[in-house]
Amino acid sequence: MAKKLWGGRFTTGTDPLVEQFTSSIAVDFRLATYDMLGSIAHAKMLGKCRIIPSTASARIVAGLTRLLREVERGRLKPDASAEDVHTQIESALAKSIGPVAGMLHTARSRNDQVALDIRLYCRDAVQRLRGLIRSLQAAWVDVAAANIDVVIPGYTHLQRAQPILFAHHVLAYVEMLARDDERLRDAATRIDVLPLGSGALAGTSLPIDRAYVAKLLGFSRVADNSLDAVSDRDFAIELLAALALIAMHLSRFAEDAILWATEEFGIVALDERFATGSSLMPQKKNPDVLELIRGQAGPISGDLVALLMVLKGLPLAYNRDLQWDKPVLFDAVDRTEASLAVLAKMVRSLRIRRDRAARLLEHDALCATDLAEHLVRRGVAFREAHGVVGRLVLDAERSSRSLRDYTLTQLQQFSPRFDREALSLTNPRKSVERKVSVGGTGPRQVAAALRRWQRRLTTSSSHSTR
């Protein structure tokens, strides 16, 4: 029982099956660096406040610093016999510096210790994720800029709707990730709270200096309520919710790109480095990377729901159920980081098939709305104009004709308000050029959006490297 941090009141060891069931070292060892950084700050505070001798504090800090280097070099591995990462590190520290290591846990519980470790992990994860988001946004912006003149059909209900610029479509995903980045930035403000010093649930009678620890670890404030501090995982749920939205957005883009890469659409060609073949059909080039990204949305959303269900019935304060927060958190972060990283490289490799995109525009009913707006500009109420053009399209379908085949006289049989300008309104590129509304697909608006994003991403990248 001497190996257990809590073994003092127990006279027998735990059942081997219980040891195996309750062990978390295989999962939480990845918190080792954060655990030692938190312990170094805690030990410094204990010495500063004279709660332990300054010589003991210095020896503990030196020992932890050596162990930290061992972890960073990959020399300290998880010990399957350890209950958790906290136990393993304290045991390793005791082997290194002797019994003085036992002073480290003064004025601290594993409850506030693990809460600190997870917050430190989440803080770093948010920074990494925001950097990966910027990289993917930059890839989309570069591809959009290189193909700013490409017109494709825009779709609603997966039916051809109106001509749009390819760049406009791609920039929609840049906007989605901007909201994701804002959510991560917002979540970071609630991650930025120091729980250490809360003890198991009630604080401590020892004269600790929590503000000093917060300063050492870079937290802007300390938790105001010890009960809440050790049991709070709202910040982790916020991060998981942000990741679920990111995964959903990446899944939507993956679906678009999968469709675009089919022969039926043919708008993009996949680079062979980001595709796979078939074990049976020699001709296949499959979008497996995109399909795997699309598939990530389910497990990541499941991780969010899993943590919500863990927390929904827990009484205050700490309960061992919270051990299950780490597997879902690590899983969601890992999946999201991998998806963002591979997609950024893949996007830059996409080749736009301009000839195929142009072929999809041959269905000139794409410009039906332009004809309706032509009538609106000539005093026809939109509902009436909509009906007029609808009947025109139906007539063209029944007679297997193109809208381009109609003469002015024939158009005027549907509405006398049609004039000669209507004959030029079935060109998809001209349709795009006529769009003038802010935020629309007009070339000027899209070019302005590209410039705005190029400036924004350049600025955010320079800030992130300072």
C-alpha positions, 0 to 999 in steps of 0.5 A: 500500500506504500505505493498508493498516495491514499493508502494510509487507512487501508490494510489490504491491497486492491484486487488485481482486476480493480487495479487494472480497471481503475488505472489511467496511466495508459491514457493520462501519461500524455499529461506528464509534461503539464503535470511536472510544470504544474508541480514545479510552480507549486513547489516554488510557491511552497518554498516562497511561502515557507510552507516547506524549507526553501532547500526542499523546494529547490531540490524538488524543482531540480528533480522535476526539471530533470524528469521533465527533460527525460519525458521530452527526450522520450526516456521516461515511459508510462509505468503500467504498475502506476495508478496514474501519471501523478503517482508515477511522477511522484515515485520517480521523483522520490527515487531521484531525490529521496523522501523530500519528494513527499513534501511536493503534495503539500497543500494539493490534491490530485483533484485540483492537480488533474484539473490543472493538467487538463487546463494546461493541455487544453490551452496548448491544444487551442493554440495548435488548433488555431494555427492549423485553422489558419493554415487551412484557411490560407490554403483555401484562399490561395486556391481561390485566388489562383482560380478566381475567374472559374465559374461553376454551377452553384447548387441547392438541393444538389440541383443546379441553381445559379452560376457562382465563382468557384472562389466564392464557394471556397471562401464560404468554408474560410468563413466557417473556419473563422467562426470556429477560430472565434469559438476556440478563442472564446473557449480559451478565456474560460480555460484560462483559470487556475484551479490549483490551490482548491485542494480536494474540494475545500481549499487548505488551511496552509498559507499558499499564494495562488496568485503567484502560481497563476503568474508562474503558469501564465493564468490570468486569474484563479478559480473563485470556488474550490468546489467548482474548480475541481469538478468543472469540465465546462471548458473541456465541453466548450472545446469539444463543442468547437471541435465538433463544429470544426469536424462538421465543417470539414465534413461538408467540404469533404462531401463537396470535394468528393462530388466535385471529383466524380466524373459526373461533376468533374470540377476537380482532379485529385492529386494521386498523393491524396487518393487510393486505388481499388484492390479489384478495379484498376481504373479507380482513384478513390477520395479516401482521405476526404471520406475519412475526414467526412467520417471523423465528424461522427466520433468527434461529435460522439466525444462531446456527447460522451463527456456531457453524459459523464457530467450530467448526473455528477454531484459536487465535488470530484467524482471518479467518473471524471477519469473518462474526460481525458480519453474523449478529449484527447481523441477529439483533439487528435482527430481534429488536428490530423484532419486539419493538417492533411486537408490543408496539404490536400487542398493545395494539391487540387487541380481545377478542371476548367473545361469540365466546369464550363461544360456544367454551365451549358444548361442555361436555365441556370440564368433563369433568375436573371431573366426574372430580375430583368422583368423586375427592373421593368416594373413586373412584380417578382412573383409574376416575373417568377411565374413568367420565367417558370413557364418559359423554362417549362416550354423549353424543356418540353420542346427540348430547346435552350433558352438561348434559342428563343427570339425576342418575339418568342420571349414576348409571348410570355411577357411583353416586358421582355426587351432585347437585353433579355437575349444576352442574359443566358450567359453564366459568366455574365450572370456572375458579373452582374451580381452587385450585392455585398457578400455575393458572387460578383467578381468585385465582391469576391476579389475584395473578400480575397484581399481581406482574407489575405491581409487578415491571415498575414496579420494573424500569422505574424502575431502568432510567431511573436 
